[in-house]
Amino acid sequence: MATVKSDIEIARAAHLLPIRTIGEKLGVPEDAMLSYGPTKAKLSHDFVASLKNRPDGKLVLVTAVTPTPAGEGKTTTSVGLSDGLNRIGKQSLVCLREPSLGPCFGMKGGAAGGGYAQVVPMEDINLHFTGDFHAIGTANNLLAAMLDNHIHWGNALGLDARRISWRRVVDMNDRALRSTVCSLGGIGNGFPRQDGFDITVASEVMAIFCLANDLEDLHRRLGNIVVGQTRDRAPVTASELKADGSMTVLLRDALQPNLVQTLENNPAIIHGGPFANIAHGCNSVVATKASLKLADYVITEAGFGADLGAEKFFDIKCRKAGLEPSAVVLVATLRALKMHGGVAMADLKAENVDAVRAGCANMVRHIENLKRFGVPVVVAINQFITDTPAEMQVVSDVAAEHGTEAIVASHWADGGAGTEELARQVVEVVESGEASFTPLYPDDMSLWDKVKTIATNIYAASDISAEQAVRNRFALLQENYGHFPVCMAKTQYSFSTDASAKGAPEGHVIPIRELRLSAGAEFVVALCGEMMTMPGLPRAPAAEAIHINEKGEIEGLF
């Protein structure tokens, strides 16, 4: 029996082409590629700006059913689908998010795909890449340093230390930093106050980075960040602290999209990386718009399940960037559907048609939700070797009952050859012209009603709830920011705020614990239930198994 290779072994054995050759496939001149070694490059600002008047290709979103420990495989499917489209003669480009170090060393692992559907160089992409996240974290923490420095040197803006909302960040899961006290140690160290850290991917700077159209828009948005309030509750912004210019300088090079390749030497752009459970979960607007000018088909992903990533992709990213998606691919695995049908992790390998049928309730909810946005859906069954024909037939039958084709895809084992049928179905749906994208709610709906609309229409909740202080916060933000979309921070493991509620729960109430203003990103974050913006490491983090072997190679990264 052949030994199954790990993702990192497959990636390490790949034959990578020089990055200039990958750029040539897209018509990118060599002088527009700023090389980070032989297999990575950034696309220059001038080149990206020069694409403005070209026609757009078709945008396809890849999302998934509600995630489980069994895995779904959005990134793997995105890469495999793009490879499959290229195999059937379509010019396709996959446009992904950059991985965060938090999950790489925590529990989830990296975000470069898997098996024979990966983007490479996998190790570089998962570990530091071109330094974009470090630039984002540094810009965020420069603002924090300038804020405390301003207070130390007389506080001319009258910041109330009790009403500072700007937090520091680090790209790591570190629960000990969720709540801190800074400036201890005497008068030379500033004025002590309560503070805290978020993970970099959940920061407003990350959101701004991913939603800005260009450097000018980036500068404007950074300047609009509200860092706190005066005693009279007047907002104080980053531009008033004179931090916006230097923050933009730190992010100048990072804002240029990153070009790499798949295992099959097809182009891939990877740029930006918010989490979809605590942020808006999409790669950068700059990267997506550039990709649409460079290819006929652009495959992009949104984080976690469709109730989070896809909803935010549509209601925040597409709304703000003027994007018109042509189709959605909803990824499901039989393993995940069995878990939603009540099967324990240890029993997933055994055939269980009834559990698959029960778990399909989760898939159906996502199909119905996605169709609310006026975009047609194709289900991709991400195949595992333990899947049986009877189980796959159930998924196909249920999807058909709801007007959707379900296609088995074996890209993990077979690369692009395993997604040719899926690619043809996606092309058929896109070329049908069926898509008529519409956001879930209008801009002029109140913030409270926007949150309630998402909760009742997407999560199947009966209502939302909030303490009076949070309701007052809704009313306060409504005055100046009521036209903003909302970004829900909620557990990714359920339609409810109870992570253990699998399947398709309904009739629950979504508790809104806190509202945070992201004035630069131009949305309002609603924290639901016990959701944290700084994750913690599991009992046995992946970091314990990652090391360098006697050959100087990295092992344990997945």
Secondary structure, 3 states (H helix, E strand, C coil): CCCCCCHHHHHHHCCCCCHHHHHHHCCCCHHHEEECCCCCEEECHHHHHHCCCCCCCEEEEEEECCCCCCCCCHHHHHHHHHHHHHHCCCCEEEEECCCCHHHHCCCCCCCCEECCEEEECHHHHHCCCCCHHHHHHHHHHHHHHHHHHHHHCCCCCCEEEEEECCCEEECCCCHHHCCEEECCCCHHHCCCEEECEEEHHHCHHHHHHHHCCCHHHHHHHHHCCEEEEECCCCEEECCCCCCHHHHHHHHCCCCCCEEEEECCCCEEEECCCCCCCCCCCECCHHHHHHHHHHCCEEEEEECCCHHHHHHHHHHHHHHHHCCCEEEEEEEECHHHHHHHCCCCHHHCCCCCHHHHHHHHHHHHHHHHHHHCCCCCEEEEEECCCCCCHHHHHHHHHHHHHCCCEEEEECHHHHHHHHHHHHHHHHHHHHHCCCCCCCCCCCCCCCHHHHHHHHHHHCCCCCEEECCHHHHHHHHHHHHHHCCCCEEEECCCCCCCCCCCCCCCCCCCEEEEEEEEEECCCCEEEEEECCCCCCCCCCCCCHHHHCEECCCCCEECCC
